[in-house]
Amino acid sequence: MKRLFASLSVAVAVATTGVVLTGAAPASAAPCSNVEVVFARGTAEPAPPIGLTGSAFIASLRSQLPGRSVAQYGVNYPASASFTDRIGTARSVIAGVNDVQRRVAFLASACPGTRIVLAGYSQGAVVAGYAVSPQVVLPPEYRTFTPRPLAPALLQKIAAVVLFAPPSARFLSDAGAPPVAVQPALAGRTARYCIPSDNICNGAPLAGPGAVHVLYAVNGDVVRGAGFAARAVRG
């Protein structure tokens, strides 16, 4: 997985020249932005805390929202690659879910005028999706990790949800995890992007990722996803 990502690093660095790769400073320490992207990186993805896919997505979103300030926040979670440790993986995902929900609540309180774009790639798409799910039903051994749904008032602050390579229901079921489903209030504001041959999101059985799984930063999907988010913000 790391070797696959390494092969894309130079191309993405060129495509995202000028993008800061660290999370946005707390809003209390700087003026509130017009938009903040809360992005959850993928498993073992380089360039934390945003990741290569997130960096390309944010660069494109900034170019499509001229005149508006676009901040970024990298979700603070391990993005664990130890999938043989299911409890550890569950802890990784739920740590990300909790951090997303804390960040949304913080922005709603400290920067009520900021439009939030929630996004994620691969494992990060699970994090983002679960964070705005009406209910995450976990197996009994994971029940202590179950996150609470976001309050309706907080959901209203989210302009768009953009998921790149979200693991399919079949993939997650094979891993013993529930499918990704967003609150009905966000259904029209959610976009999913899956390369048809990507076995992580196309409904194939649980397995390691193929080579196409790392192409979202360069295949045009981040531009399409940014366009979707930009339209939602402007609307």
Secondary structure, 3 states (H helix, E strand, C coil): CHHHHHCCHHHHHHHCCCCCCCCCCCHHHCCCCCEEEEEECCCCCCCCCCHHHHHHHHHHHHHHCCCCCEEEEECCCCCCCCCCCHHHHHHHHHHHHHHHHHHHHHHHHHCCCCEEEEEEECHHHHHHHHHCCCCCCCCHHHHHHCCCCCCHHHHCCEEEEEEECCCCHHHHHHCCCCCCCCCHHHHHHEEEECCCCCCCCCCCCCCCCCHHHHCCCCCCHHHHHHHHHHHHHHC
